[in-house]
Structures are given as structure tokens and as C-alpha cells.
Amino acid sequence: MKERLTRLKSIRKLIKNYRIESQEALLGYLQKEGYEVTQATLSRDLKLLKVGKVSDGHNGYVYTLPGEDERHDSEQIFIQDFLRGYVSIEYNGNIVVIKTFPGHADTVSNALDSLNMEEVLGTVAGDNCLFACLKEGITGQQFINALKLKIPELDE
């Protein structure tokens, strides 16, 4: 099965290029591209991408992606959530430990996940720290550098 980020890119491309009226139709397109995905997973993907349905001007509705301004606004919210909650970042191998203020680990983890960084496989949050597992071959310093590109205000 292809990776999540690749699938999300494919979903964006399909919605931009085709008139898609239902999740069933979108599932069909994804299956043609080699993705094995359940309706529940697709539903979560659509929510993550903030996909909406708009009137096609006739008798139906079609999927649409948020505008660039909306995406930028959402990303700014996640960046602020990250900056408000994190205390420090340390790494060893392909594991990054982000310490947070008490009760902020979930928010910081969600923010990091929502930034869709290709370097990160996933995160696990506790109360005042979270772990991010990096993809094979990605170093902690490469992750920090990529995070600073997304969040220039980041102070290690």
C-alpha cells in the first residue's frame, strides 16, 4: 500500500482534475491508481485535507479543495499551536523528543502532524512530551532544518 502523504497528494490531484461527486467515485479513482483504502480512511483523509462539497450549479455537489489562502491560514494556526506548546526539541537516531508545557503535547503533536512534513512517519503524544518517528535516512538535524523552514520563529 502506498504511503499516506502520497495518497493525500493523489486525492488533491484527482479532485482538481475530475468532477467527483461522492466518496465511492473517489475510492474508484484511488483504486485505479493502486491504493487500497477503506471508506473510513478516505473520510479521515478528506477531513485532513479540509475537502468540502460545493454546488455544481446544476443538480448536484462536487468535492473541492480549500483555497490557498485558507490553507495558509490553517497552517499559521498550527504553527502558533506548536510555538505556544513546545519547550524543547532533542533527537537521537530517527526519534525526536519534543518536550511541551503540561497538557500541550497533544496539541503540539496535532500541529506537527497537520504540517504534513515528509520527514515524519508519525507522532505519539503524552501529557508533556511527544515522540516523532522520522523516516529512514532522515536525521534529527534534517528534521530540525525542515521544521525551521515551516516555522522560522522556532527557537531550539
C-alpha positions as CSV (number, residue, x, y, z in Angstrom):
1,M,0.0,0.0,0.0
2,K,1.3,3.4,-0.9
3,E,2.2,5.9,1.8
4,R,-0.3,8.3,3.3
5,L,1.3,11.5,2.0
6,T,1.5,10.1,-1.5
7,R,-2.2,9.2,-1.2
8,L,-3.1,12.7,0.0
9,K,-1.3,14.2,-3.0
10,S,-3.2,11.8,-5.3
11,I,-6.5,12.8,-3.7
12,R,-5.7,16.5,-4.2
13,K,-4.8,15.8,-7.9
14,L,-8.0,13.8,-8.5
15,I,-10.2,16.4,-7.0
16,K,-8.5,19.1,-9.1
17,N,-8.7,17.1,-12.3
18,Y,-12.1,15.3,-12.1
19,R,-15.7,16.1,-11.3
20,I,-16.1,13.9,-8.2
21,E,-19.5,13.7,-6.6
22,S,-19.1,11.0,-4.0
23,Q,-16.6,9.1,-1.8
24,E,-17.4,6.0,-3.8
25,A,-16.3,7.7,-7.0
26,L,-13.1,8.9,-5.4
27,L,-12.4,5.4,-4.0
28,G,-12.7,4.1,-7.5
29,Y,-10.2,6.5,-8.8
30,L,-7.8,5.8,-6.0
31,Q,-8.1,2.0,-6.6
32,K,-7.3,2.6,-10.3
33,E,-4.1,4.3,-9.1
34,G,-3.2,1.3,-6.9
35,Y,-4.3,2.5,-3.5
36,E,-6.0,0.0,-1.1
37,V,-8.0,2.4,1.1
38,T,-11.2,2.0,3.2
39,Q,-14.1,4.4,3.2
40,A,-13.2,5.3,6.8
41,T,-9.6,6.1,5.9
42,L,-10.7,8.2,2.9
43,S,-13.2,10.1,5.1
44,R,-10.3,10.9,7.5
45,D,-8.1,12.0,4.6
46,L,-10.8,14.3,3.2
47,K,-11.2,15.9,6.7
48,L,-7.4,16.4,7.0
49,L,-7.3,18.0,3.5
50,K,-10.3,20.1,4.5
51,V,-12.2,19.0,1.4
52,G,-15.7,20.4,1.0
53,K,-18.6,19.9,-1.3
54,V,-20.0,22.7,-3.3
55,S,-22.9,23.0,-5.7
56,D,-22.0,22.3,-9.2
57,G,-24.6,24.8,-10.4
58,H,-27.0,22.2,-11.6
59,N,-28.5,19.4,-9.6
60,G,-25.5,18.1,-7.6
61,Y,-22.5,18.7,-5.5
62,V,-18.8,18.1,-6.2
63,Y,-15.7,17.9,-4.0
64,T,-13.5,20.9,-3.8
65,L,-10.2,21.8,-2.1
66,P,-9.7,24.8,0.1
67,G,-8.1,27.8,-1.5
68,E,-4.5,28.7,-1.0
69,D,-5.5,31.5,1.5
70,E,-7.4,29.0,3.6
71,R,-4.5,26.5,3.6
72,H,-2.1,29.3,4.6
73,D,-4.4,30.4,7.4
74,S,-4.8,26.9,8.7
75,E,-1.0,26.3,8.6
76,Q,-0.5,29.6,10.6
77,I,-2.9,28.3,13.3
78,F,-0.9,25.0,13.6
79,I,2.4,26.9,13.7
80,Q,1.0,29.1,16.6
81,D,-0.2,25.9,18.4
82,F,3.3,24.4,18.1
83,L,5.1,27.6,19.3
84,R,2.7,28.0,22.2
85,G,3.1,24.5,23.5
86,Y,6.7,23.3,22.9
87,V,9.5,23.7,25.4
88,S,12.5,21.9,23.7
89,I,13.4,19.5,20.9
90,E,16.0,16.8,21.2
91,Y,16.8,13.8,18.9
92,N,18.7,10.6,18.8
93,G,18.7,8.5,15.7
94,N,15.4,8.7,14.0
95,I,13.5,9.6,17.2
96,V,12.7,13.2,18.1
97,V,11.5,14.1,21.6
98,I,9.6,17.3,21.9
99,K,9.0,18.5,25.4
100,T,6.0,20.6,26.0
101,F,4.2,22.5,28.7
102,P,2.0,20.2,30.7
103,G,-1.2,19.3,28.8
104,H,0.1,20.6,25.5
105,A,1.7,17.5,24.0
106,D,-1.5,16.5,22.1
107,T,-1.9,20.0,20.6
108,V,1.8,20.2,19.5
109,S,1.6,16.6,18.1
110,N,-1.6,17.5,16.1
111,A,0.1,20.7,14.9
112,L,3.2,18.7,13.7
113,D,1.0,16.1,12.0
114,S,-1.0,18.8,10.3
115,L,2.1,20.5,8.9
116,N,2.4,17.3,6.7
117,M,6.2,17.2,7.0
118,E,7.5,14.5,4.7
119,E,10.3,13.7,7.2
120,V,7.9,12.4,9.8
121,L,6.4,9.0,9.9
122,G,4.1,9.8,12.8
123,T,3.9,11.1,16.4
124,V,2.8,9.8,19.7
125,A,1.8,12.3,22.5
126,G,1.8,12.0,26.2
127,D,1.0,14.9,28.6
128,N,4.1,17.0,28.5
129,C,6.2,15.4,25.7
130,L,5.8,13.7,22.4
131,F,7.8,11.4,20.2
132,A,8.1,11.8,16.5
133,C,9.5,8.9,14.4
134,L,11.4,10.1,11.4
135,K,11.6,8.3,8.1
136,E,14.5,6.0,7.3
137,G,17.6,8.1,6.4
138,I,16.3,11.3,7.9
139,T,18.5,12.7,10.7
140,G,17.3,14.7,13.6
141,Q,19.2,17.7,12.3
142,Q,17.5,17.4,8.9
143,F,14.1,17.3,10.7
144,I,15.0,20.5,12.7
145,N,16.1,22.2,9.4
146,A,12.9,21.3,7.7
147,L,10.8,22.4,10.7
148,K,12.6,25.8,10.7
149,L,11.6,26.2,7.1
150,K,8.0,25.8,8.2
151,I,8.4,27.7,11.4
152,P,11.1,30.3,11.1
153,E,10.4,31.6,14.6
154,L,11.4,28.3,16.1
155,D,14.0,28.6,18.8
156,E,15.7,25.2,19.5
